[in-house]
Each structure stands twice: as structure tokens, then as C-alpha cells.
């Protein structure tokens, strides 16, 4: 089975995927980690229940507020202010942010993989459900685009 982080590296390297994910994050406050996780689940043909998704969402929110958001704020402040003359600091902050995001995704994989279903159930939760909850305009189109990209990723 393809590991989640390996998938994310390949999937997110597509500039169209990156731009859409950042747009979902910036315009609708969607959590990119959850988006990537749901796309990975589609790639490995696994399904998550709405209850399990809520657990992942709660974990993600807590982890994001405690670790990722503070580093992201530091990085963005460093980019905006006159402090921008130190690009190596911005690079290190971005690296720390990506490392924290990787840790969260690896936590998802370790904690939730044993509870995934291989067949859909009535309470299966998917990317379109999540995007609708974020009030994304044309969520179905965004979900279809991301799912198509996810399914095209080669197994490692």
C-alpha cells in the first residue's frame, strides 16, 4: 500500500493541485491535511466513516492550533515585515511547517488506518462532504478534480 506522505509528495507536486488546495485553504478555511488524507483514501480505495472523519478533524484542529498555526504565523509575519531580508529564516520556518504537516499526516495514517473500510457504507464520508461543510462553491467539481488527480498517482 502506498504510504500517505509518499502520496502527498507526488500529488501536491502537481501545481494545479497545490493551487486548488491553497485556494480551498485561503478562501474557505479548508484544512489541506484533511483534503490530502481524503484524496489518499480514494487512491488506496479505502473509505472513512463520518465518525472517524470527525475524530481526524478534531485531531487535526488541535494539532494545527498548537503547532502548525504558530509556525505559519511566524513565517507569514517574517515574509510581510521588513524582516524579509533574512530568507534563510523564512526557508527554515517553511521547512518546520512542512515537517509538522507531515507529522500530522503520519499520525492520521498510524491512528486511523486500521479503522478504514474497503467497501463504502451508508455513513461513508468523502471529500465532497468535507468541502460542502466548508461551504466551497462548486465543491463537487473541486472534489472530482482532486479525486481524478489522486487516482492517477503511481503506487510506490
N, C-alpha and C positions, 0 to 999 in steps of 0.2 A: 504494500500500500504506500502511496506517495505521502511523505511527511508534510504536515501543514506548512512549515516555514519554507521548504523547498518549493512547494506550490506557490506560495505568496511571492517569493523572489521572481519566479518565472512570470506569473500572472501580472504582477504590478509593474514589471518592466515594460509592458505594453503601454505606451504613452497615452493612448485613448482610455485605458482602464485607470491609469493614475489620475488623469484629468477628471474623469467622471467621479471617481472616489473622492477626490479633493473637493469637487463641486458639491457632492452629497454632504460632505463634512461641513463645508463652509456655509452653504445655503440652508441646509436642513438639520444641521447638528447630528447627522448620522454618524455612527461610530464605525470607522473604516475597519477596525479589527473584526467587528461582528459581520460586516459586509464580506470581508475576505474569508472568514470562517464559514459563512453560509455558502459562498461560492465553492470553497474546497469540499464541503459536504456534497454539493451537486457533482463535483468532479469525481469523487470516490463513490458516488451513488449510495450515499447514506442519508438518512432523514433524522430530523430532530423534532421532538415534541415541543409544543408551546411551553410546557412546564420547564423542560430542560433549557429551552432558549431563554426563558425568564431568569433562570439561575445563572446562565452565561452572561446575560445582560447586566445583572446585578454585580457579578464579579468584575465585569469589565468596567462598570461605572465606578466602583470602589477603587480599583487599581488605577484607573485613569485619573481620578481626582487626587489620589495620594501620590502618584509617581509621575505619570506622563504629563499631565497638565502643568505642574510646576516647571518642569524642564522645558516644555513647549513655550510657556510664557517667558522664561528667561531667554530662550533663543529668539523669539519674536521681538522682545524688547531690545536685545543686542543688535538685531538687524535694523530696527527702526531708528534708534537713537544714534547720536554721533559716535557711539561705541563701535560702529560698523567698521572702523579702521582695523579691527582685530578679527579678520576672517577665520583664523585658526580656532578661536574660541567658539565662533558660530558653528564651525565644522564639528568640533568636539561635542557641542550641545546637541546637534542634529544626530550624531552618532549615538549619543546616550539615549535620545528619544527613540531611535530605531531599535536599540538594544532592549529598551523597556517594552516596546510594542512586540518584539519577538518573544520576550519572556511571557507576556500575557497570552500570546497565541500558543506558545508551548504549554502553558498552563491549561488552556482550553483543551488541547489535544490530550494531555495527560489525565485531566479530571473528567472529561465528558465522553471520550471516545468509546468507552465500554458501555455507554448507555444509548448509543446510536442504533437506529433501526435500519435494516436493509430493505424494508418494504414500507411504503407510505401508510400512514394510519390516519384516521379521521382528524386527529389533533396535530398533524404534521405542520410545522412552521417553516416558512421559506423566506427567501429574500424579498419577494413582493410584499409579503405580510409585514416584514420589518420596514420596508420603505414606505408602505402605506401608513404605518404607525408614526413615521417621521413626517408625514404629510408631503411626501415628494410628489410633485406634479409629474404625471406620466410615469408612475412607479413601475408599471408593468413593462413598458418599453426599456427602462433602465435595467430592470431585473433580467429581461430576456437577453439584452446585450451582454451583460456581465456573465450570465449563465453560459451563453454561447462561447464567450472567451474562455471561461473556466474549463469547459468540456474539450477545448482544443489544446489544452496544455498536455504535453507529453509526460508520461509516467517516468519517475526517476527510480 
